[in-house]
Amino acid sequence: MYQWHFDIVWGYRWLFLAGTAVTIGLTIAIVILGMAVGLVAGIAQISRSPVLRWLSWAYIEMFRLTPLLVLLLWFYYALPIMTGIKLDALPAAIVTLSLYGGSFYAEVIRGGIVSIEPGQSEAGLALGMTPARVMRRIVLPQAIKRMIPPLMNQSIIQFKNTSLVSVLAVPDLLYQGQIVAMDTYRALETYTLIAVIYVVVLLPLTAIVKRAEKQLAQSN
């Protein structure tokens, strides 16, 4: 029977803490940037301009249908060859994850906007408001309320997606765990501890999402 020795990996706790901090910081950055990209792409999806709609559709489908690991490797290795733009590991990870997450946020935002009754937009236009003001003052405030649960769910997925940046040697939680596992030869304890850390961080967020969904259902 396997003998567990968590005391060995406990000596590397500062590496785990440093990796967790990088993972959380990276998640915050890609969620903020991803939502900004998703907002632009989501609004472009319902634009009157066919060019904007097509560009938004092409971006969304390209990133949604391509595996994230492939995108990470492409931005880090292929982009410099094709364009001469060299990105370090961390910037490449942030750009890739933001664009990847933005494609999913865009669909959430588009769905939230189109769920608002058209009559409200028509009423705003009839009062002399511009389409941009109608979107900003009438549609988005109501749509955001409906978007919150799916946006938070997607953000949780983004947190888990950060584990893939270890392939670029970004010192996130998984990368630090790999160092510990190679140094101690205690892979089971190391990856078990990593799994526990992910659960501890994400459990409160999932509880918040469920509470938000419940409150939204009650308000509706």
Secondary structure, 3 states (H helix, E strand, C coil): CCCCCHHHHHCCHHHHHHHHHHHHHHHHHHHHHHHHHHHHHHHHHCCCCHHHHHHHHHHHHHHHCCCHHHHHHHHHHHHHHHHCCCCCHHHHHHHHHHHHHHHHHHHHHHHHHHCCCHHHHHHHHHCCCCHHHHHHHHHHHHHHHHHHHHHHHHHHHHHHHHHHHHHHCCCCHHHHHHHHHHHHCCHHHHHHHHHHHHHHHHHHHHHHHHHHHHHHHHHC
